[in-house]
Amino acid sequence: MALLLLILESLLIFVFILLFCVAYIILAERKILGHMQGRFGPMHTGWHGMLQPIADILKCLIKENIMPTAADKIVFILAPVMSILPAIMCLAVIPFSKNIYAADLNIGVLYLLALGSLGVYGVATCGWAGNSKYGLLGSIRSTAQLISYEVPMGLAVLGPVMMARSLNLIKIVEAQKSFWYILIQPVGFFIFVVCSAAETNRIPFDLPEAETELVAGFHVEYSGFKFVAFFLAEYMHMFVTSAMAAILFLGGWKGPFFPGPIWFMIKVYSFLVLYIWARGTFPRYRYDQLMQLGWKFLLPLSLANLVLTSIGIVIFG
C-alpha cells in the first residue's frame, strides 16, 4: 500500500510538472515574448490560446518520425531517451514543501548535479547519430559548453551547502528559516543564474541550437515524438534549475501568509520568467566569448566566493 501511494504521488507530481511547469511555461514564454515584441502570441486555440500547448503536443505526436538512412539507428532512437530520462529523474527529489516530495535523499544536491550532467550524453549522441554536420557541430558545442559551465555552477552550489552543513535539500531550506542565503551569497546566486542558463542552452548561451547558423543544431534530424522529447527535456531542466535556485538561495517554500507549495511555485516561476526575459533582451554570445566568460571570469569568481564563504564560516560559525 505504501509503495502504491508513493507511485501515485510521483505520478501526480510528474503530470503536474509536465502540464503546468513544461507545457504552460512554453505558452507563457510565447505570450511574454509576444508582448515584449508588440504582438499577442497564441490567441485562437482556446481562451487566449490556453489550449495551444495541448494542440502543439498532439501535432508533434501525429507527425511522421523520420530517420535518416545513414543514421546510426540504435543510437538515434536512444538519444532522446538519454536526454529526457535524467530530467525526469531529477524531479523525484525536488521538495515542493516539507512534506510534498517523491524522495528525500541525504545527498539530494549531489544527485541533482550528477543527473543534470548526464543530459549532455543525449545531446552529444543525437548530434552524432543523425550523420549531419550541422547536428554534429551543435552537439560538440553543447559538450564543451556544459562541461565548462558545470564547474563554476558546482562551486556556486557549495556555498549554501557549506552554510547549511548538509546536502539534503529539505535541510538546506530549513536552515534558511532566519534569512535566505541570497542575502549573504549574492555572488554565488549570480554565478548559479548565469551557469544554469548556459546548462539549459538558453539565450544568450544557445549556441548548441543556434537556429540562424546550425538549422536547429543537434536535433536537426529529429521529428515527431523524438523532437518533443528534446523539447520537454530542455524545459524540465529549466524547471529543475529554477527549483534548485529557489531551494538553495531563496528559502524554498518559506514565506508568509501563503502555504509552502504556493510560495515555492511563485519563486520557481519568477526564475523561469527571468529565463524568458533574458531571451527577449540579450543577443547571442560568440563562442569565444562564451568560453572566456566561463573559464576566465566565472571560474575564478566562484573559487573566490568559495574561499570567502569558508573564511566567513570559520570566523562567524
Summary of the structure (lengths in Angstrom):
residues: 317
radius of gyration: 19.8
end to end distance: 44.6
largest distance: 63.9
contacts: 1071
relative contact order: 0.14
helix: 72%
strand: 0%
